[in-house]
């Protein structure tokens, strides 16, 4: 059987290339609607001029049910049906919303993603988890829907503001901490400036992150076991992100450092390794601490999806490159927050 280019892309699923040369023609041949972040559209309008498209408002503040309903209405206007392919183009907010809409409109459409931020390329677009926020509660409503493909084009990163580069570095550090001490060492050897100046190095690091997460989700697609490790730094991070309007990468970095401190308290993790992670967080221009209202944050932590009755499953480190989940009581977590 001879496969056309789109079928080949869908079989490979994670594809690296250039939009114009490697995927544009195939998308035009499909019944495709692009869901594009407004900032990406403004920067690259000419790339998308031949497509049906829905322009998404930028930012976490718009990752909510109101935006989803607006997209539903536009899909109705386009007469989208179950043969329609939705393609989310943008950062994690765009891919999350597109995946959520694809999972729920007409009880399910096909979807694919073209992540255009570093954070989305190394983490957010991979894995099939799609969610929207309810007030300060991140991703409280969501679905599991695997995209048919994720297409990576590093040229989109060239127009990113500096803060979006920094955002992505937090998720790279996370993957290194939980799964890959060699990646951790590689990140130690380089800087964000190195990644921005050396496309080969950048592509190599992105690919390492993609395949770390790819392997984990293939083993555990519905987060019953190993996939929970990907939440390292996110329990506290999610609680403070929307409350204090932090960038996702900033919140995750703060959450990782807190998890390191908790790992020292409850696990075999060493103070020396906590210091190494703190240094790497700083090396990539991320914060490791933040002054927050403990009671306000604790009230959000209690609603975390990883809570079971009076306990919460918290991701801790045994060493750099090896993580595990630890059940900690809500009361003990409150006490440790107050002390840290």
C-alpha positions as CSV (number, residue, x, y, z in Angstrom):
1,X,0.0,0.0,0.0
2,X,1.3,3.4,-1.0
3,X,0.7,6.1,1.6
4,X,0.1,9.8,0.7
5,X,2.2,12.4,2.6
6,X,-0.5,13.2,5.2
7,X,-1.0,9.5,6.0
8,X,2.8,9.2,6.4
9,X,2.8,12.2,8.8
10,X,-0.1,10.7,10.8
11,X,1.8,7.3,11.0
12,X,4.9,9.1,12.2
13,X,2.9,11.3,14.5
14,X,5.8,13.4,15.7
15,X,7.3,15.1,12.6
16,X,10.1,17.7,12.4
17,X,10.2,19.9,9.3
18,X,9.1,23.2,7.7
19,X,5.5,24.3,7.3
20,X,5.7,25.5,3.7
21,X,7.8,22.6,2.4
22,X,6.5,19.6,4.4
23,X,2.9,20.0,5.5
24,X,1.0,23.0,4.0
25,X,0.0,21.3,0.8
26,X,-1.2,18.2,2.7
27,X,-3.3,20.2,5.0
28,X,-4.9,22.1,2.1
29,X,-5.9,18.8,0.6
30,X,-7.8,17.8,3.8
31,X,-11.1,19.3,5.1
32,X,-9.0,21.4,7.5
33,X,-9.8,24.3,9.8
34,X,-6.8,26.0,11.5
35,X,-7.3,27.3,15.1
36,X,-4.5,29.9,15.3
37,X,-3.2,32.0,18.2
38,X,-3.7,35.6,17.3
39,X,-0.1,36.5,17.9
40,X,1.1,33.7,15.6
41,X,-1.3,34.8,12.9
42,X,-0.1,38.4,13.0
43,X,3.5,37.2,12.7
44,X,2.9,34.7,10.0
45,X,-0.3,35.7,8.2
46,X,1.0,34.9,4.7
47,X,1.5,31.2,5.7
48,X,-2.1,30.7,6.5
49,X,-3.9,32.9,3.8
50,X,-5.3,29.9,1.9
51,X,-7.0,28.1,4.8
52,X,-10.2,28.2,6.7
53,X,-9.2,29.5,10.1
54,X,-10.4,30.5,13.5
55,X,-8.3,33.1,15.3
56,X,-7.9,32.4,19.0
57,X,-7.2,35.1,21.6
58,X,-3.8,34.8,23.2
59,X,-3.1,34.0,26.8
60,X,-4.1,31.8,29.7
61,X,-6.9,34.2,30.6
62,X,-8.8,33.0,27.5
63,X,-8.4,29.3,28.1
64,X,-12.0,28.9,29.3
65,X,-15.5,27.9,28.4
66,X,-16.4,31.2,26.8
67,X,-13.6,30.8,24.2
68,X,-14.7,27.2,23.6
69,X,-18.3,28.3,22.9
70,X,-17.1,31.0,20.4
71,X,-15.1,28.3,18.6
72,X,-18.2,26.0,18.5
73,X,-20.2,28.8,16.9
74,X,-17.5,29.4,14.2
75,X,-17.3,25.6,13.5
76,X,-21.1,25.6,13.0
77,X,-20.7,28.6,10.6
78,X,-18.0,26.7,8.7
79,X,-20.4,23.6,8.6
80,X,-17.7,21.5,10.2
81,X,-18.5,17.8,10.4
82,X,-16.9,14.6,11.6
83,X,-14.6,14.5,8.6
84,X,-13.1,17.9,9.5
85,X,-9.5,18.1,10.8
86,X,-8.8,20.7,13.4
87,X,-5.2,21.9,13.6
88,X,-4.2,23.9,16.6
89,X,-1.4,26.4,15.9
90,X,0.3,28.3,18.8
91,X,1.4,27.7,22.3
92,X,0.0,25.4,25.0
93,X,-3.2,27.4,25.3
94,X,-4.0,27.1,21.6
95,X,-3.2,23.3,21.5
96,X,-5.2,22.7,24.8
97,X,-8.2,24.6,23.5
98,X,-8.1,23.0,20.1
99,X,-7.8,19.5,21.5
100,X,-10.7,20.2,23.9
101,X,-12.9,21.4,21.2
102,X,-12.0,18.5,18.9
103,X,-12.9,16.0,21.7
104,X,-16.3,17.6,22.3
105,X,-17.7,19.0,19.1
106,X,-20.0,16.5,17.5
107,X,-18.6,14.0,20.1
108,X,-15.2,14.0,18.4
109,X,-13.2,15.4,15.5
110,X,-9.7,14.6,14.3
111,X,-7.0,17.0,15.4
112,X,-3.4,17.8,14.9
113,X,-1.0,20.4,16.5
114,X,1.7,22.7,15.2
115,X,3.3,24.1,18.4
116,X,5.0,27.4,17.9
117,X,6.4,28.1,21.4
118,X,9.3,26.3,23.0
119,X,7.1,25.3,25.9
120,X,4.5,23.8,23.5
121,X,7.2,22.0,21.4
122,X,8.9,20.3,24.4
123,X,5.8,19.6,26.5
124,X,2.3,21.1,26.1
125,X,1.5,19.7,22.6
126,X,2.5,16.2,23.4
127,X,0.4,13.6,25.2
128,X,-3.3,14.2,24.4
129,X,-4.3,15.9,27.6
130,X,-6.5,18.9,26.8
131,X,-8.1,21.2,29.3
132,X,-9.6,24.5,30.1
133,X,-9.5,26.6,33.3
134,X,-12.3,27.3,35.7
135,X,-11.4,30.6,37.4
136,X,-8.0,30.0,39.2
137,X,-8.3,26.2,38.9
138,X,-6.1,25.2,36.0
139,X,-7.3,22.4,33.6
140,X,-10.1,21.5,36.0
141,X,-12.2,20.4,33.0
142,X,-10.6,18.4,30.3
143,X,-10.3,15.4,28.0
144,X,-7.9,12.9,26.7
145,X,-7.6,13.0,22.9
146,X,-4.4,12.1,21.1
147,X,-3.7,14.3,18.1
148,X,-3.2,12.5,14.8
149,X,0.1,14.3,14.4
150,X,2.3,17.0,16.0
151,X,4.4,19.0,13.5
152,X,7.5,20.8,14.8
153,X,9.0,23.7,12.9
154,X,11.7,25.6,14.9
155,X,11.4,28.6,12.5
156,X,8.3,29.6,14.4
157,X,10.5,30.1,17.5
158,X,12.5,32.9,15.9
159,X,9.6,35.4,16.4
160,X,9.1,34.5,20.1
161,X,9.6,37.1,22.8
162,X,12.3,36.3,25.3
163,X,9.9,35.4,28.1
164,X,8.4,32.6,25.9
165,X,11.8,31.1,25.5
166,X,12.4,31.2,29.2
167,X,9.0,29.5,29.8
168,X,10.0,26.5,27.7
169,X,13.2,26.0,29.7
170,X,11.2,25.1,32.8
171,X,9.7,22.1,31.2
172,X,13.1,21.0,29.8
173,X,14.5,21.1,33.3
174,X,11.5,19.2,34.5
175,X,12.0,16.3,32.1
176,X,15.7,16.2,32.9
177,X,15.0,16.1,36.7
178,X,12.5,13.2,36.5
179,X,13.9,11.1,33.7
180,X,17.3,12.0,32.2
181,X,20.4,13.0,34.1
182,X,22.3,13.3,30.8
183,X,19.9,15.9,29.6
184,X,20.3,17.7,32.9
185,X,24.1,17.7,32.3
186,X,23.6,19.0,28.8
187,X,21.5,21.8,30.0
188,X,24.1,22.6,32.6
189,X,26.8,22.9,29.9
190,X,24.8,25.4,27.8
191,X,22.7,28.5,28.2
192,X,19.5,29.9,26.7
193,X,21.7,32.1,24.5
194,X,23.4,28.9,23.1
195,X,20.0,27.4,22.2
196,X,18.9,30.5,20.4
197,X,22.2,30.8,18.5
198,X,22.7,27.1,17.6
199,X,19.7,25.6,15.7
200,X,21.3,22.1,15.7
201,X,21.7,22.2,19.4
202,X,18.1,23.5,19.9
203,X,16.6,20.8,17.6
204,X,18.6,18.1,19.5
205,X,17.3,19.3,22.9
206,X,13.7,19.6,21.6
207,X,13.9,16.1,20.2
208,X,15.3,14.7,23.5
209,X,12.3,16.3,25.3
210,X,9.7,15.1,22.8
211,X,10.9,11.5,23.1
212,X,11.1,11.5,26.9
213,X,7.4,12.5,27.0
214,X,6.5,10.3,24.0
215,X,7.8,7.2,25.8
216,X,6.1,8.0,29.0
217,X,2.7,8.7,27.5
218,X,2.9,5.6,25.3
219,X,3.4,3.5,28.4
220,X,0.7,5.3,30.4
221,X,-1.7,7.3,28.1
222,X,-4.3,7.9,30.8
223,X,-2.1,8.9,33.7
224,X,-2.5,5.8,35.9
225,X,1.1,5.4,36.8
226,X,4.4,6.7,35.3
227,X,2.8,9.6,33.5
228,X,2.0,11.2,36.9
229,X,5.7,12.0,37.1
230,X,5.2,14.7,34.5
231,X,3.5,16.7,37.2
232,X,6.8,17.4,38.9
233,X,6.6,21.0,40.0
234,X,3.1,21.5,38.7
235,X,1.1,20.9,41.9
236,X,2.2,24.1,43.6
237,X,3.0,25.6,40.2
238,X,-0.6,25.4,39.0
239,X,-1.9,26.8,42.4
240,X,0.2,29.9,42.1
241,X,0.2,30.5,38.3
242,X,-3.3,31.9,37.8
243,X,-3.6,33.3,41.3
244,X,-0.6,35.6,40.8
245,X,-0.7,35.8,37.0
246,X,2.7,34.2,36.6
247,X,4.0,32.7,33.4
248,X,3.6,28.9,33.3
249,X,7.4,28.4,33.3
250,X,7.9,30.7,36.2
251,X,5.2,28.9,38.3
252,X,6.6,25.4,37.4
253,X,10.2,26.5,38.3
254,X,9.0,27.7,41.7
255,X,7.0,24.4,42.1
256,X,10.0,22.3,41.2
257,X,12.2,24.0,43.8
258,X,9.5,23.5,46.5
259,X,9.2,19.8,45.4
260,X,13.0,19.5,45.8
261,X,12.7,20.8,49.4
262,X,9.9,18.4,50.1
263,X,12.0,15.6,48.5
264,X,14.8,16.3,51.0
265,X,12.2,16.1,53.8
266,X,10.4,12.9,52.7
267,X,12.8,11.1,50.4
268,X,16.4,10.3,49.7
269,X,17.1,13.5,47.9
270,X,20.2,15.5,48.9
271,X,20.7,19.2,49.6
272,X,23.5,19.2,47.1
273,X,21.1,18.1,44.3
274,X,18.6,20.7,45.4
275,X,21.3,23.3,45.0
276,X,22.2,22.0,41.5
277,X,18.5,22.3,40.4
278,X,18.3,25.7,41.9
279,X,21.4,26.8,40.0
280,X,20.0,25.4,36.7
281,X,16.7,27.2,37.3
282,X,18.6,30.5,37.8
283,X,20.9,29.7,34.8
284,X,17.8,29.7,32.5
285,X,16.5,33.0,34.0
286,X,13.7,31.4,36.0
287,X,12.7,32.2,39.6
288,X,12.9,29.5,42.3
289,X,10.9,31.2,45.1
290,X,7.9,33.5,45.4
291,X,6.1,35.2,48.2
292,X,2.5,33.9,48.3
293,X,-0.4,33.8,50.7
294,X,-0.2,30.2,52.1
295,X,-3.9,29.9,53.0
296,X,-5.0,31.2,49.6
297,X,-2.7,28.8,47.8
298,X,-3.6,25.9,50.1
299,X,-7.3,26.4,49.3
300,X,-6.5,25.8,45.6
301,X,-4.1,22.9,46.3
302,X,-7.0,21.1,48.0
303,X,-8.9,21.1,44.7
304,X,-5.9,19.6,42.8
305,X,-6.8,16.7,40.4
306,X,-4.2,14.5,42.1
307,X,-6.0,14.7,45.5
308,X,-7.7,11.5,46.9
309,X,-9.8,12.3,49.9
310,X,-7.4,13.6,52.6
311,X,-4.2,12.8,50.6
312,X,-2.5,14.2,47.6
313,X,-0.1,12.4,45.3
314,X,3.0,14.6,45.1
315,X,5.9,14.0,42.7
316,X,9.3,13.8,44.5
317,X,12.8,13.2,43.4
318,X,15.0,10.3,44.6
319,X,17.9,11.7,42.6
320,X,18.4,13.9,39.5
321,X,16.9,11.7,36.7
322,X,14.7,9.6,38.9
323,X,11.3,10.5,40.4
324,X,8.4,8.9,42.2
325,X,5.0,9.8,43.5
326,X,4.5,10.0,47.3
327,X,1.2,10.2,49.0
328,X,1.2,13.0,51.5
329,X,-1.7,14.1,53.7
330,X,-3.3,17.5,53.0
331,X,-2.5,18.6,56.6
332,X,1.1,17.6,56.4
333,X,1.4,19.5,53.1
334,X,-0.1,22.5,54.7
335,X,2.5,22.3,57.6
336,X,5.4,22.0,55.2
337,X,4.2,25.0,53.1
338,X,4.0,27.0,56.3
339,X,7.6,26.1,57.2
340,X,9.2,26.5,53.8
